[in-house]
Amino acid sequence: MKEIVYNLNPKRENLEKPHAYKVGDLVEVIPWDDDCEYAGIRLYVIGCVRDCDGTPLYVLGLKGTELYETGSNTWYNFKSFPGLSEAAIKLIKSA
């Protein structure tokens, strides 16, 4: 699957940093503060993307969920949990 890069700015300082997880890996959300309502949720990596400076981010979803939905048009899958950094997730089972 081709990596998707959104909103690149001139910095791009993190483009050389590889993704630590791959599509199909089962991960668990790590709480980033005391009020994190997503702590402990386990989902699969369904996409590897980057933010504006190239930082690796992950899109999470249920097993078998595609990053894009198709039909008469192709669009981003809004049944996913997008934009989590490596610091916000931990590997449970590698694909």
N, C-alpha and C positions, 0 to 999 in steps of 0.2 A: 504494500500500500504506500502510495506517495505521501510524504510528509507535507502538511499544509502550514504555511507561514502567513499570518495575518498582520496587516498594519505595520510593515517594517519602517522603522525610522533610520536615520543615518548612523546611529550608534551601532546597532547590530552586534554588540559586544559578546553576546552569549550564543551566537550561531554555531560556534565550534563545539559547544558543550552537547554531548549526545544525550538522548533520552535514556533514563535508567530502567524504565519499564517498557514493555511492548504490548501491542494489541493482543488481547486474549488473557493477559495476566489478571489474576484475582487480587485485588488490593483492599485495604481497609482504611477508612478516613481517620486521620489522627486529629484530635481536637486542637484547634489553633487558639482557643481561649476558653474560659470557664462556661461561656454561654453557647458553645458550638452545638447546635442541634443535630449535626451530622456525624458526630463522634461514634465510631464503631460500625458504621454502615459498611458493608462489604459489597463491592460492585466490580465489574470487569472493565479493564481499559478497552475502550472501543475506538479511541483515536489519540494520536500523538500530534500535538500542534505546538505553536510557539507564540509568545506575546510580541509586543512591538519592539523589544530590544533583543529578541531571539531566545529568551528564557524558555526551556522546555516546559510545556503544560500538558495535562492529560484530560481527556473527556471520558467520563465513566458512564456505564449503563448496565442493564441486565444482560446476561449471557445471550449472545446471538443478535443483540441490537446492532444495527448498522449506524455508522456515523452520519450517513445521508439517507433520506427516504427518497424513493423514486416512484414515479407514476407518470402522469402526463408532463410533469416537471420534476426537477431534482431540487431538494431543499434540505437544510440542516435539520437533524433529528432533535426536536425539542423535548423528547422523552429522555434526554440524557442529562448528565450532571457535568457541565463543562468548566474548564479553566483551573483545574487544581494543580498546584506545584508539587514537586517531589517531596517537599517538607510537609505537605498535608496528607500524604498517603504512605502506607507501608505495604510491602509485598506479603501476600499470604500464600499464593501458589502461582508458580510460573507456568505459562502456557506451554 
